[in-house]
Amino acid sequence: MTRSFAAILAVGFFGVTTPGCIYEEEAKNRVEPGETPGGHEWTHDEDVSCAASADCATGEVCESGVCQMQRCAQSYKSAAPMGENHYFGTDGEFAIISDNSFIDAFEAEGGSYLDSWDLKGAKVVDVTGGALTSERPHTIAVAVAGDSAVLLNGPKGLGTIALPFVPVALASGDVNADGLDELAALSSTGEIALCNVEVDKCVSASLDGTLGKDIAIADVDADGFGEPVVLIEAGEESQVIVWNTDAEKTGQEASRGWVVEFKVRALGAGDLDGKGRADLVLLEDRGWWGFSDDRVHVFSPTTEAFTTSQDVSGGTIDVAVGDRNADGKAEVAVLRDDHKFEILGGSGAGLSSLATYAINVGETAQRVSVVDWNGDSASGRLLAGPELVPGNAVPIAVLMLPPYQQGLANGTSDVQLGSTESTSEGVSSSVALNVGMTISYGAEFPLFEAEVGAFFGKDFSYTETVTKSKSVGQTFSIVADPKQFGGDYAAVVLSCGCYHKYRYVTEDPKKKLGGDGQTADIYVPVGGQTQLWSSKRYNAMARALGTLPEIPVTVSVGNLSSYPKAPQNLMGQPVASNDLVFLDTPTFSASDVGSIGFALGQGVSTANESATTTTIGVSGSINVGGFGVEGEASLGVTQGYSIEIGKETEFSGSIPPVPDDPNTPEDEFALGRYTFTPIVHRQHYTNAAGEDAAYYVLHYAVGK
C-alpha cells in the first residue's frame, strides 16, 4: 500500500466523553491557638466517648460510642466500571445472507445450521451484530437495498434505526470506550454514519467523490478505542481509510489511509493474535472468472505493511473477521460461491485453513459476518451500585515539632507538610493516601477473576473510562504552643478513602467464567478526606477502637533534652536503612539573629525510592464501619491503600533564634546554641487484619 490523500470531513460525533482531567485541590491550614486545621477542631481532649455526633469535635462523628474521623460525607460521582453489561470476548457464530432475504446462522465449531431470520422478501445487502444495547443478547442489524432504515433484531425484539442515507455496508464496534458498540454504516457515495442504537441517535461524515464498498470497526492502534475503517474506490484505485473518531482525545490525525495496489472486494478487521492491536484483512478479487485463486491479505496499520497473504478459492465472495470462541483472537471467515464458507486462523505472520463447511440451506449466499447469534457469550451484568463505602481512616504521617528550648529561644518552632488531592494514576505531589481499586469475589472463581483482572489491567490512559486510583491529602502548617497545649503532643495526619461499590453477576451460558450467578464487587475510588489530629486525641481514639496503632510521643515540645541525640524511630530504635526516606539530610545550626528554616524533599535531597511508597493492603483499607470485602479479596489494580511521597513533597519548618541578652552577663546564645538533623522515616505496625502497614514520621536528632 501507499499513502492515500483521501480525508474524512466529519460533521460531528456523539457520545465521546470529555477526558477525565487531572485536577488539584489544595487547602492550607495554619494551626494557631483556637483555630481548626483541616476542618477538624485542634483539640487535645482525650475523652472520645460519645452518645451522638454532637458530643464530638468538628469533623468527627460518633460511631460505636467513639468519636471518629468523619468519612465520605460529601456527594461523589462515578461511572459503572464495566458499564451496564460487559462482554468477556465474543463467542461468535457465522451469519450468512442467503437467497438475498434470509440471515442464516451457523455454528463456528462444526458448521452446523442454527436458525434463520426471514426478511420476507426484502433484499438484504449486509449484516452485522454486536452489543448495541446494554441488554443481552447481542443485536443483529441488517441493511436492506434501497432503504435508509437499518432493521434490528435484539433483546427488545424487532426495531429500526433511521440513517441519513441508504447503506451498502454495516459494521459494529465500540468507538468511544463506553462498553457499548456503535453501529457504523457506509453508503455507495462514501457517506458514513455512526449510530448509538440505545439512544437512537446518529451522526454522519463523508468522503466526497468516492464509491463506498465496505466498512469495519476495530482498534487498529491499541489506544482503547475502536476506529471505523472504510474501503472505498476513488477513480480506479482501492483505498482504505482509518477514521480516528478519538483524535480529539488522543491527539492523532483525524484520518489516515492507504492506496491499495490491487482490486479489493471486501474488508474485515480484527485482532488476529490477541495482543490488543487489530489488523486489516483485505480480499483481493483476482478475476479470471474463478479459474484463478483469490487472495486474503493481512495489513498492519502500525507498520503500514502487509504481513501475510493466503490464497483462497477463486470464487470467494466476501470476508469477515471476528472471534468465534471468546479466546481474544479473531478468525477470518471467507464466503465462497460454491455454497461453502471457510475459516482461516493464525496471526498476522501467517494464516492457515482451519475448516471448510457446506451451507446446507438456501440456494445462493451473498455476504458473511461473525456475530453472537445465540447469545452464549459470557458477560458480567451490573447488578447493583453505586453504593458509597467509606474506607478505613489510617495515619499517613506524624509530624514532630522541631526542637527549640522554651525560655531561651525567641519564639516557637513550626512545621509544614504539603500535599494535594488529584485524580490521577501518576505520582502525587505530596504525602498522600493513594486509594486503589479493589475487586472482591464471593468465592473462588479463578476464570471470572482472571477476566476481570485482565480488563482492569488494560491501559486506560486514553479512554479514561474508569478511575483506578485517587490521591488524597492536604497542606498543613503547625505552630508550636506548649503554653496552651503542653509539651507531649505531635500532629497526626489522618486520611481515609471513599469508594463506590458496584456488584456484577455473571451470565455465562457456556460456563467460561465458572457459570451463571457468580458475583464480583468492584470498589471504585471516588475520593477521600484528610484531617489533622492531635496525637493525644488520636491515641485516645486508637485505644478505644483497638484497630489503629497508638503513636508514641517521647519528645516534649520546647524541651531540647527530650529529643534523641541520634536518628531513631518512635520506638527508640535505630532507623532501618530501607525505612529512611531521605539519605543525605543536612544538619542545621540555631542562629542568634533569625529563624532557621529547613526543607526535605526529593527536589533538595536524595530519596530512597524504595521507602517513598508504603502499601497498607486491602483489609486495612475497607474493613470498617460495617462494610467489608466479602470472601477472598482479589486485586484488579492496586492493593487497596498505599501511602506515597511524591516528587514535589516537602517536609519543612523552622526554629526560632536563640539571641544573646545584652543586659545579662552570660551569653545565652553560647549556652543555648544547638544543631538538629531532621529525618523522615517509615514507622511500621501490624494492622487489625494482621497486615504489615506503616506511616511516615518527621523526627529530629539534636546535638551541640
N, C-alpha and C positions, 0 to 999 in steps of 0.2 A: 504494500500500500504506500501511497504518497500522501502528503498533507493535502487536505481539502480546504477550499476557501469559502465553503458554504457557511452561513452564520444563521443562528436561530434568533428571531426577533420576538422575544417573549412579551406578551401583553401583561402578564402578571401571574402570580402563583399563590394558591391558598394554603393555609394550614402549616406553614413553616413557622415554628415558634421562634420568638426572639431569643438569641443566645443568652444563656444564663450568665449574668455579669458577675465579675468578682467585685465585691463591694467592701468597703471598710467603714467601720463604725467605732469611734473611739470616745471613751468617757474618761475625763481626768478628775481625779479625786484627791484633793489635798486635805489631809486629816488634821484639822485643828480642834482644840477643845470644844466640845459641843456640836461639832459638825458630823455629817454622816458620810462615810466612804462607800462608794458603790451602791448607793441607795439602801445601805444597811446601817442601822444605828451603831456607832462606835461605842460599844458598851463592854465593860469587863464583868458584868453581873454574872455570877456563876450559878444562879438559880435558873435552870432551864425547864423546870416543871411547869405544866400548863393544863388548863381545862378547856381553853378555847384560844384561838389565834390572837384575840385581843390581849391575852396575857403575855404575849411575846413581843419582841422588839420589832422595829420597822424592817421589812424584808424577810420576816420569819413567819412560819405557820406552825400551828400546833398539830403534831401527828403522833399518835400513840402516847399522848401525855408528855411529849418532849418538844420544846421549841427547836425547830429545824429551819434550814435554809429553804425559802420558798422556791419551788421549781416549776418551770414551764407554765406560768400563769397567763402568758400572753397568747395571742392568736397566731397560728402558724399555717403555712400553706405548703402543699407538696402535691406531686402527681403520682398516680399509681405506678410503681417502679417497673412493672411489666405490662402496663396497660390493662384494659378490661379482660383480655384473653390473649395470652402469649403462646404461640406455637413453637415447640421444640423440634424444628425441622418439619419437612413435608413428606408424608408417606403417599406419594403420588401415583395416580393411575393415568392411563392414556385415553384422552378424549379425542375422537376422530369424527370429523364431519363426513357422513355417509349419505349418498344419494341426494346431496345438496340440502336435505331438510331434516336430517337426523343427527343427533350427537350421540355416538355410541361410545361406551366406556369399556375398557379392557384392563385386566389386572396387569401390573408391571412385572409380576413374577408368574410366569406360565402363560400369560397372554390370553387367559380365558375371558369370555364375554361377561359383562356385569349387568348392564342396563342401558336404556336409551332414553333420550329426551326427544320427543316427536314435536317438531316445529310446524306441523300441519301444512306442509307445502311451501312454507317460506324458504327462500334461497339463502342459506347461511354462508357467509363469506369468511368468518373467523370465530374462534372460541378461545377463551382463557378462563382462569379461575384463581381465586385467592381469598385471603382473609379480608374481604371488602367490608365486612361489618364486624362488630365486636362480639357477635354471637357465633356459636358453632352450628353447622359445619361451614366449610368454605362455600363461597358463592360462585356459581358458574355464570359467565357472561358471554353472549353471542351477538355478533353483528350480522344484520340482515341486509341483503342487497337493496339499495335504493331507500333505506330507512335511516333516519338520523337518531332513532331511539335504539339504545342497546337493551336487549332483553336479559333479565336477571332471573336466576333460579337459585334461591338460597334458603337460609333458615327461616325467613319470613314468608316463604312461598315465592310466587312469580311476581315480577315487577319490571319496571323500566327506568332508565335514566336518559334524559334527552341531551343530545350533543348539538353543537352549533354547525355540524356538517355531517355528511354521510360517511361512515368509516369503512375502510377496507381491511384494516388490521387492528387487533386488540392485544393488550398485554396487561399484566398486573404486577405490582411490587410496591414496596414501602419507600417512597422518595423523601419523606420528612422525618423518619425515625420515630414515629408516634405509635408504632405497633400495629397499625392498620395499613393494608395495601391500598394503593390508589389504582384506579382503572385508567389505563392510557389507551388512546385511540389515535389512528392516523388516517387521513383522507387521501384520496388519489392525487390531490393537488398540493400535498405537503403540509396540510394543516394538522396540528397536534392538539389534543385535549387531555388534560389531567383532571380526573374526577374523584371527589370524595363521595363515595356511594352512601355512606352513613348519613351525611347531611344533604345529599342530593345537590351538590354544587360542583361546577366545572369551570376551569379556565382554559384558555387556548393560546397557542402560539403558531407561528407559520414559517415555512421555508418556501419563499416565493420562487416561482419558475421551476419547480421540481415535480417529479412524479413519485408519489408515496407508494412504497412497496411493502414494508414490514416494520414492526416495532417490537421492542423488548424492554424490560426493566431489570437491571442488575447493578450491584455495587462493583463497578469496574475499577475503582481506585481505593477501595478499602477504607473509606472515610466514614462508614456507618450509614450513609445514605445511598439508596438505590438511584441510579441515573437512567432516565429514558434514553434508549439507543434506537435510532431510526435508520432504516435502509431506504435510500431514495435513488432516483435516476435523474441526473442533470445532463441534458443532451444525450450523448451515447455512453456516459460514464455512470457506473455504480458508485455511490458514495455512502459511507457510514458516518453518522453524526452522533456524538455523545452530548446530551444537554445536561449541564450541571445546574440543575434547579437549586442546588445548595450553594451556589457560587457566593452569595452574599455572606454566608457564614464562613465558608472555607477559604475564601479569597482566591478560588480557582477561576480559570477562564469560564465565561458563561457557556461556551460550547467549543468543542474541538472535533475534528473529523479527518477522514482519510478518503482518498480516491482509490477504489479497488480496480486492479488491472485485469479483472476477468468479470464475466457476467454473473451477477449474484441473483439467485432466485428467491432465497428466503434467509432469514436471520434468526438466531437464537442467542441467548446469553445466560451464563451461569457459572458457578464456582465448581470447576471440574475436579480440583484436587483438595477441596476442603480447607484451604488456607485463608479464606476470607476475601479473596480478590477474584472477581469474575472475569472470565474470558468471553470473547465473542466467537460464535460459531456461524460460519457462512457456508451456504450451499451453493456450489458452483454448478450451473447448468452448462454442460459441455456439448449440448446439441446432439447432432448425428442421429436424431430420431430414436434414441435409446440404444443404439449399437455401440456407443462408447460410454464408459463409466462416467457418472457424475462424481463430484468430489466434495467432501466436507473439509473445510479449513478451520483451524483454531488460531485466532488472532489475539495477542496480548496488548491491550491499550497501554499498559505500563511500559513495555519495551518497544511498542509500536512496531511489532514484527510478528510474522506467522511463526508459530511454534511447532505445528504438525499439520499434516494433511492425511486424509483417509479416503480411498476410493470406495464408492458405494454404487448401488445399482444405477444403470443408465436411465432408468425410468423413475428416478426419485422425484417426488412432488413437493415435499415440504420437510422442514426440520424444526425440532423443538428441543429445549433444554430444561431439565428440571430434576429434582431429587425424587427418586422413586421408592426409597426405603429409609428416609429420615436419618441417613448417616452423615449428612452435611456435605456430601459430594454429589454433584449433579451428573446425570447421564444425558446422552444425546439420543433422541428418537428421530428416525427418518421414516417417512411415509413413502411407499413405493406404489407404482401404478399396476403392479401385479397382484394387488389386493393383499399386501403384506406390510407389516411395519417391523423395523429392525432397531435394536438397542445397541448403542456404542458406549463403551465406558473407558475410563482411564483419565490421565491428566493432560495438560497442555503439551507434555512431552511425547505423547503417543496415545492413539485411540485404537481400540480393538472391538470387534463384533462380539457382543455378549449373547445375543439370542435374536432369532427372527421368528415372528408369529404370523399366522394367517388371520385375516379379518374374515370371520365366518358369518357375518351378517351384511346385508346390503349388496349392491352391485358395483358401486363406484365409491371412491374416497377422495376427499378434496384437501383437508388440512388436518394437522395433528397438534395437540397441546398436552402438556403434563399438568394435571390438576388433581387435587384430592377430591375425587368424585364421591367416595363413600364415607367421608368424614372420619377416617380412622387415624388421622394424625394426632399425636399426643400434644396436649396443651395444659397450661396452668391457668385456671379461670379465677378471677378476683371474686373472693367470697365475702370479704368484709374489709373495711378500712376507708379512710384513715381513722385510727384510734390513737389519741395522744397518750404517750407513755413517758413519764418522767424518768430519767436515769438517775443513778446514784449521785449524790454530792460527795466529792472527794477533794482532799487537799492537793493542790498542784504546786504551791510554793510557800515557803516560810521565810519571812524577812526579819532577820535580827537587826535591831537598830545599831548604827555604827557607834564605836566606843568613844566616850569622852568622860572627863572627870567633873562631875557636878560640884560646884563651889569654886573650881579653878578656871573652868572654861567660860568664855564669854558667849553664852547661849547654849543651844542644844544641837544634837545631830538630826539629820533627816535621811530618808532613803526613798528611792523611786523604783518602780517596776513598770516598764512599758509593755503594752500588748494591744492586740486588735481583735476584731471579730470579722471574719471573712467567710465567703462561700468559695471554697477552692479545694483542689486536690494537691496544691503546691505546699511549700513550706510556709508556715505562718510567720509573721514578722514579730513574734512575741513569745513569751512563755504562755502557752495556751493549751487548753484541753482540746484534743482532736477527737471528735465524736464520729466513729466509723460505722458504716452499715454492718448489720448483723443479721444472719439468717438462722432461723431455728426450725428444726424438724421434730414432728411429734413422735417419731420412731426412726428406726434405721431404714432409710430408703436411698441407698447409695446412687441409684440411677438418677432419681429426681434431684438429689443433692448435687451430683456432678453436672447435670444440665443447667441447674440454676446458677451454680458457681461459675460455670463457663460463660454464661450470659453476662453476669456482672463482672467477670474478669476481662471483658472486652474494653477497648479504649473508647471512652465516651467523650474524648476531648473536643470533638467537633459536634457530635449530636447533642450532648448535654441533656439527655433525656432523664437522667436520674442523678441526684446528688449523692455521691458516695461518702463524703466526709464534710464535716464543718469544724472550723476552729473558733473557740470561744474564749474571750478574755477581756480585760480592761487595763487601764493605766491607773496606777496608784502612787500617791506621794504622801509619806507619813512623816510627821514631825514629832520628835521625842518630847514627852511631857511627864517626867516621873513625879513631879509635884502633885499632879492631878490623878495620874493613873497608877502610881507606884513604879517599882523597877522591874518586877518579874513578869514581863509580858513581851510578846512579839506579835507580828502581824501574820495571819494565816490567810492565804488566798484560796478560796473555796470555789469549786466550779461543778457544774452539772451539765449534762447533755439532755436534749429533748428529742424524742423520736415520734414518728408516725408509724404505727404498726399496720401492715397490710397482710391479710391472710389469703393465700392462694390454695386452690384444691385441684388435684389432677383430674383430667378427663382423658382417659388412656385406654382406648378400646383394645389395643394390641399388647398392653402391659409393657410398653417400652420404658416406662418410668416407675414400674412397680405396681401398676394397676390404678383403677379409679379410686378417688376419695382420699388420696394421700395429701396431707397439708404441709405447707411451709409458711412460716411467719417471717416477713421481711421487715426489719426495723430500719426505717429511713431517717437519717439525722436531719433535723429541721431547725435546730438552734440550741440555745442554752443560756445559762446565766453564770456570772462570776460575782462573788461578794468578798469583801474583806472582813475578817473576823478577828477580834482579839483572841490571842491564844488561850486566855483564861476562860472565856465563854465557849470557845471551840472545844477545849478539853473537857469542860463540863458536859457538853452535848455528846462528845465521843464516849465518855464514861457511861452516860445514861443509855445510849443506844447499843453500845457493845459491838458495833460494826465498823467503826472508824478508828484509826490509830491515834493514841494520845501523843502529843508533841511536847517533848521535854524542853523547857526553857531554863538553862542553867546559868544564864548571864543576868546581870541586873543593869537596867538602863541607867547610865550616868555613873557607873562604878567600873573603872578601868580594871581593877584587880580581879573582877569576876570573869573576865574574858580569858580564854586559853592562850598560852604563850606559843603554841604551835598549832597548825591546822588540824582540826579534829571534827568528827561528826557529832550529832546530838547525843550520842551515847558515850561520848568521851573517848572514842577510839580513833586511831589514825584513819584518814580518808583513803579508801582503796583507790588505786590508780585509775581503774576503769570507771570510778564514780566521780572523779574530779572533772568538772566541765571545762574549765579554762586552765591551760597548762603553764602559762607564763604570767601569772598575775603579779603586778608590781607591788612594792611596799611604799606606803605614803608616810610622810612625817607631819606631825602637827606644826602649825605656824603660830607665831606670836602676834601677827598683824592681820590675818584674814582667814576666812574659811578655806578648807582644803577639800576639793571635790574629787570624786573618783568615778570611774565608769568601767564596767566589764561587759564586753560584748564581742561577737565574732568579728566585728569591724576593727577592734583595737587589741584583741587578744587571740591567741591560738586556741581554737576549740578542740576538745577531744570529741570527735564526731560520734563515737560510739556511746557517749554519755549524754548527747543532746536530745535523744528520744528515749522515752521510757514507756513500755507497754504495761497497761494495768490489767487488761483482759475483759472477757465477755461477762462473766458473772459479776465482776467488780463494777460493771457499768449499768446493768439493767435490773438485777435482782434487788428491788427495793420497793417499798410502799404498796405491797400487794400485787405488783406486776412482776412477772418473771419470764425468763426464757424457758419455754416448755420443751421437755425431752432433752436430748443431747444437742447442745448448741454447735452449729457448724457455721463457719465464717465465709461469707461471699467475697468480702473485700478486705476489711481490716479487723483487728482484734478488739472490737468494742472501743474502749477508751485507750488513748495514749496521750502523753504529755510531751510537748516538743518545744525546744528553744530555737526560735527562728534566727535567721542570719542577721536580722536587724534588731534583735533583742538587746536591751541594755539594763543591767543592774547598776544603779548609780546612787550616789548620795553625797553627803558632805559632813565634815566635822567642824565644830566651832574653833576659833582661835584660843590660844592659851596666853593671854597678854601678861606682861610684867606690870605690876602696880608700882609706879614710881614713888608712892608715898610709904612704901614698906621697905625694910632693909633687905629682905630676901628677894631673890629672883624667881618669881612664880613660874615663869616660862621654863627656867632650868629645872625647877622642881617637878613641873607637870608635863614636860615635853614627852612625847611617846611616838612610836611608829605603829602602824597597823597594816595588815595584809588581808584584803577581802578575798574570800573564796566562795565558789558556788559548787555545790556537790549534790549528789543524789542521796537521799536517806531512804533506805529500804524498809519495808514492813511486809507482813503477811496479812492479806485482807480476809474478810469474813468467809470468802469462798476457798481459802487456802492457797490463793494465787500470790505469787511474788508481785509486789507493787512498790512504788516509790514516789516521792515528791522531791522538789528541788529546794535547797536551803542556801540562803545568802548568810554567811557567817564571817567571823574575823579572828585573826590571831594578832595579839598585841605584844609589842616589845618596847624596849627603851632605846 
